[in-house]
Amino acid sequence: MEKKYNPYENMLAVLEEAAGKLGLCRDDYIALCSPERELTVSVPVVMDDGRVEIFQGYRVQHSSVRGPYKGGVRFHPEADIDEVKALAAWMTWKCAVVNIPYGGAKGGIRVDPDLLSTKELARMTKRYVAQILPIIGPEQDIPAPDLNTDGQVMAWMMDAYSMLKGYAVPAVVTGKPLEIGGSLGRVEATGRGVVLTLMSYLEKMGLAPDNMKVAVQGFGNVGSTGAKLLKENGFSIVAINDVDGSVYNPDGIDIARALDYAQRHHKTLAGYTEPGLTKISAAEFWALPVDILFPAAMENQINEDNAGSIKARIVLEGANGPTTVEADAILNAKGVDIIPDILANAGGVVVSYFEWVQNLEAFTWEEDEINKKLAVMMKKAFTEVWHVSKEKKVPLRMAAYMVALDRVVRARNLRGVFP
C-alpha cells in the first residue's frame, strides 16, 4: 500500500524542532500547533443538466496573532482537511518570515475543475463564498488564488461577497483582475520572488547563474513564470515535468516556445516537441544531473522514495511543502542546499499584501514600484534567514522557521491569551 504523507504532521515536526532550537517552552507555542478555526462546508451546485451535486469545501484559519488571516483557495480532487490545515500553517510562517502583518489561512474545494463547465465553476465558487461568508472579509480573512484557481475565480469570489454585503468590496480577495482592483505584477509575483531569492542565495555563495542547469517540476503559474525569469537571468532550463509527463533537453529547452505551446494547449506540454527534446520517466526526471531542482507543483513530491536519487546541488522550493521531513533529512545528509518554500515562494503573498493596501487606500501603484518593493522585501527576508542559518549552524529551512516562529511567539506574548 502506498504511504500516505500527512503534510500537517510534516509541518508540526519542523515547528517542534524550531521551537527547541529557539529554547521555547511549550506554553510559548502550543497555541500554534492547532488552527484557531476549521470550517468544513457543504457546497451544493446546480449542474448544467439540472441535477444537484454536492462538493466538500474547507476554510482553515491558523493564526491571527500578527494580523488578518491570509491564504489561497485551491480546487483539487484530493483536497482534504489535513492538506488545508498544513497550507494554512505554512501561510502563517510565510507571512512572518517576510514580516508582513498577516496570519495564515487556506481554503479548498474537493473537486476536479476540469470536469466542470465555466458556469458550473462560477456557481460553485459563489456558493462556497456564501458558505464561508461569516469568517472572511478585508479585515478578517482575505482569500487569494492557489492551485487551479486564478483571477477569474477571484473575480467571482469578490462579486459574491460584494452582492451579499450590498456594496463593492475589492479588498476581500487578492489576485483579482486589474479591472476590479487587482495589482500590477501580482500574476508573476510568486515566480519572481522565487528567482529573487535564488539570486540572493547565489550572491551569498559567490556563484553566477551562467549556464546553471535547472529542472522544473510543475509548469503552472509559478513554474512557468519562474522558468521564464530564470532563463532571462542566464540559467538553462533542461527539463520540465508536468501532469502529462517529463521532457528533457540537455542543451536547454526553448522556454519561450514551450510557454507559447502550453498557453495554447490548456496549460500543459502534452505533445510538445523541439529539436533535441526527449521524453523521460518521472524517476529519470528526479535523478537528472542538474544544478538546481525547482519543484513548483504539489506538496510531498520529494519524499523518501526519490530523495536518494536526486543529484541537484540546490532544491528551490516554488511549491508549498514539496519536500517531506524524511526527504529533508536525506537531502541535508547529502549536502544539498534547500531554499525553503516559506521563504522562496513568499513573493505572491507579498504582492497580495500590496494589492490589499492599494484597495484599502483606493490607489494604484505602478508595476515598477511594486517590483522594486518586492525585491527589497525578499532580499531583506533572505538576509535575515541566512544570518540565522550561519549563526545557529542550521539549514535554511530551519532558519526560516526560527525567524518566523520567533516573530509569531513575540507577538503572542505581547498580546497575551484572551481573556
N, C-alpha and C positions, 0 to 999 in steps of 0.2 A: 504494500500500500504506500502511495506517495506521501511523504511527510508534509503535514500542514504547518506552515510557518505562521506564527501569530505576530503580526507587526507590533501590536501593543505590548506584548511581552518583551520584544526586542527593545522598544523604547524604554520600558521600565528598567531593564538590565543596565542600559547605558546611564540612565538617570541615577540609579543606586551607586554606580561606580563613581560618577561625577560628584555626587554628594559626599562620598567617602573621601575623595581627594581634596575636597574643599573643607573637610573637617566639620561638616554639618551634623547636628544631631537630628534624629528622625522627626522631632516636632517641627523643625525648620521647613521640611519639605514634604511631610506626609500628605498635606492637602493637595499637592501636585501629582500624587500618584493616582488620583481618580479625577475624572472630569467633574466640573461643577454642575453640569446638566447634560442629560442624554434624552433626546426626544426621538421616538420612533413613530412614524405616521403611516396611515393607510392612504394611498393616493388613487382614488377611482377615476378612470378616464373613459369617456365615451369614444369608442374607436370609430373609424370611418365607416365600418359596416354596421354600426348601430349597437353592437354588443358592448358591455361594460367590462373593462379589465382593471384589476387592482394591482398596483405596484407598491413595493415597500420603500419608504423614504426615511432618511435619518438627518438629524442635525445634532451635533455634539459640540458643546461649549466647554473647553478645557479650563481656561483661566481668564479672569477679568481683572487680575491684580494690577496690571500695568495700563489698562485701558479697555475700550470696547473689544469684543470678540472679532476676529478677522479670519477668514478662511474660505476656500473654494467650495464648489459643489460639483461632484462628478456623477456622470451617468455611466454605469458599467454593470454587466450581468453578474459579476462576482462581488459587487459592493456588499459589505456587511458591517455590523456594528463595531467589531474589533478593528477593522481597517479604518473606519471613520474616526474612532477614538484615537488611534495612533496618529493619524494625519492631523487631528486637532491639536494633540500634544506637540507634535513637531512644529506646528504653526506658532505655538507659544514660544518655543525655543528660537525659532527663526526670527520672530519679531524682536525678541530680546537681544539676540546676538547682533542685529543691525541697529538696535536701540531706537526703534520706533514705538510710539505709545499705543500698542495694541496687545491684546491677549489672543490666544489661539482658539479657532473653531474649525469645523469642517462639516460638509453635508454631502449627501449622496442619495441616489435612487438606484435600486437594483433593477436594471433594465438594459437591454441591448438596443441602443438608439438607432442602429442601422435597420431594425425591424419595424420602426415606426415611421409614419409619414410626417411631413413637416407640420401639418395641422394637429396630428396626434401628439407630437413633441411639445407644441405650443400649449395645448390643453393640459398635458401632464405637468409641464413646468409651472403654469399659472395655478393649478390646483395644489401643487406642492407648496408654493408660496402662501396660499391661503391656509394650509395646514400648519405651517411654521410661523405664521404672521405674529403671534403673541411674543415671540422671543427674538425677532430680528428688528432692525431699524438703524438709522445712521448714527445714533448714539449708543446702540446696544450691541448689534452684531451685523457685520457688513459682509455678505457673501461676494464671491468672485468666481471666474471661470476655473475649471480644472479639467480633468480627463473627460474627453468627449463633450465638453461644453465650451461655448465661445461667446463672442459679443452678442450674437442674436439671442442666445439663451438669456444672457444678462438683460437684454432689452425687454424680453418677455417678463422676467422677474421684476424689473423696475416698473413696468406697466401694471402688473398685477398688484404690487404693493401700493402704487400710486392710486389706482382705481379704488382699492379698498379703503384707503385713507381719505380720498376725496380731493387730493391735490398732488401735483408732481413732486416726487421725492428722488431726485437723481442720486443723492449720496447714499441710498440704501444698498447699492451694489457698486462694485468697481469692475473694470474690464469691459465697460459699455462701448458701443459705437460712438464716434466723435459727435454725431448729430444729436445725441441725447445726453451729452455731458461727459463722454469718455475723454481720456487723456492721450495726447500725442505720446508716442513711444511706449505705450503700455503693451501692445501685442508682442513687441520684440524684447521686452524688459527682462524676462527670466533668462532667455538665451544670452542676452547682452551681459547680464550680471554674472553668469557662469564664466564667460570669456574674460571679463574684467578680473574676476577672482583668480582665474588661471594665470593671467598676465602678472598679477601681484605675486603669486607663488613663484613664477619663473624669475621675476626680478630678485626676490629674496635668495633664490638658489643660484643666481648668476648664469641662468640658461637663456638661450634665444629660441624662438619658435621655428626658425628656418628649417623647413622640411621635416619637422617632428611629425611622426605618423600617428593618426588618430582613428580609432574605430568607434562609430556612433551606434548606440543601441536605442532605437526609437527614433522615428522621423516625423513626429508630430510637431507642434509649435516650438517646443524647447529644443528638440534635436535638430530640426531643420534650420531654425534661426541660429542656433549655436554653430552648426556646421558651416553655414554661410559666413558668419563672422570669424570663425577660426580660419577658414580659407583666406579671407581678406587680410588676416594677420600673419599669413605665411605658413600656416600648418597644412599638412597634406592629409586629406580625408581618404583613407584607403579602404574602409569597409563600412557598410550600413546594414543594420539588422532592423526589420520592422515586422509587422504581424504576418506578412506574406513570405518571410524568409530572409536570407542574408546574401549580400553581394560583396565581392572583393575585387579590387584592382590595385595591385602593388605599386603601380605608378601614379596612383591618385585618381579618385573619381571626379568627374566633371560636375561639381556641385550645382552650378547654375543650371545645367541641363537636367540634372536629377530633380532639382526643385521644381522646374517647369513641368517635368513629367508628372511628379506627384500632385501638383496643383490641378492637372488636367485629368487625373485618374483617381479621384476620391481619396487623395492624400496617402496613397500607397505607391510602392515601387514595383508592384507585381507586373512582370513583363518588361521591366526596364532593361535596356541593353546599351552598351557603348563599347568601343574598341578596348580590348584587354580586360573586360569585366567577366567574372565567373561567379556562378552560384556556389555557395558553400553551406555546410550544415551549421546548426547552432553551436555544436561542440567545437567545430573548427573556428567559428567566429570568436568565441571566448578565448581561444588559445593562440590567437594571431600574434605575431612578433611586432607589436606596436609600442610606441612610447606612451600613449595616453588611451585609456579606455573611458568612454563617455556614455554611461548609462543614463538615458533620458526617457524612460518609459514607465514601467510599473515598479512597485516595491518588491523586495526579495528576489530580484533577478540574479544577483550574485550571491550564491549560497555555498554550503559545504560541498555540494556536488561538482561545482565548476571552478571554485576559487583556486584550487591547487593547480589548475592548468593555465591560469592567467599569467601572461608574460609581460604585460604592460608595467611600466615603472610608476605610472600615476593613474589613479582612478578619480575621475572628475564627475561628481555626482550631480547630474542635472535633474534626475528624478527624486521623488521623496522616498526615503527608506529603501534604496535599491540593493543595499548590502546587509545581509543578516549578521547577527552577532558572531555566529560561528565563522562566517566568511571573513569578517573583520579581523578576527584573531589569526586566521590563516594568512591573510594578506600582510598584516603587520609583521608576522614572523618572517615573511619573505622580503621584508624591507620595502614594500610598496607604499607610496605616499597616497593617502586617501584625502581628497579635498571634499569635506563633508557637505551633505545636502543642505543642512540648516544654515550654512554659510554660503555655499556656492550658488544655490538657486533662489536666494532671497531677493534677487532683483525684481521679481514680479510683485512681491508684497510691498517693496519699497516704492515702486511707481504706482501701485494701488493706493498707497498712503498719499502720494502726491495727488492722485485723482480725487480722492476723498477731500483733501484740503481745498483743492480748486472748486469742488462742488459746494463746500460749505462757505467758501468766500465768494462764490458766483463769479469766478475769474479764471481765465485761461492762461497757462504758461506756454511759452514757445518750446518746441521739441529740443532745441539745442540746450536750453536752460535745464530741462528735465534730465537729459543725458549727462550733463555736467554734474548735476546734483547727485544722480545715481552713481557716477564714477567716484565722487568724493566719499559717499557713504559706504560703498562696497570696499574701497581701499582702506578706509578707517577701520571697518569691521575686521577685515583680513589682518591688518597690522596688530590689532588687539588680540586676536586669536593666536597669531604667530608668536607674539611675545609670551603669552601664557604657555604655549607649547614648548618653547625653548626654556623658559624659567622653571617649569614644573617637570620637564622632560617627559611629556605625554604626546601621543599622536594628535593631529589636528582635530579629529572628531571629538576626542575627549576635551581638548582645549576649548572648542566651540561650546560644548555643553557646559563646561565650567564657567565660561563667561556669561552664558545665558542664564544658567541656574542661579548664579550669584546675584544677577540683577533682579530676577523674579523674587528670590528669597528676601533680598534687602527691601524691596517694595512691600512684600507680605509683612515683614516685621515692622515696618513703619506704619502700615495701616492697622495691624493687629487682626485678631479674629473676632468678627462680629457675632454676637453683641459683646 
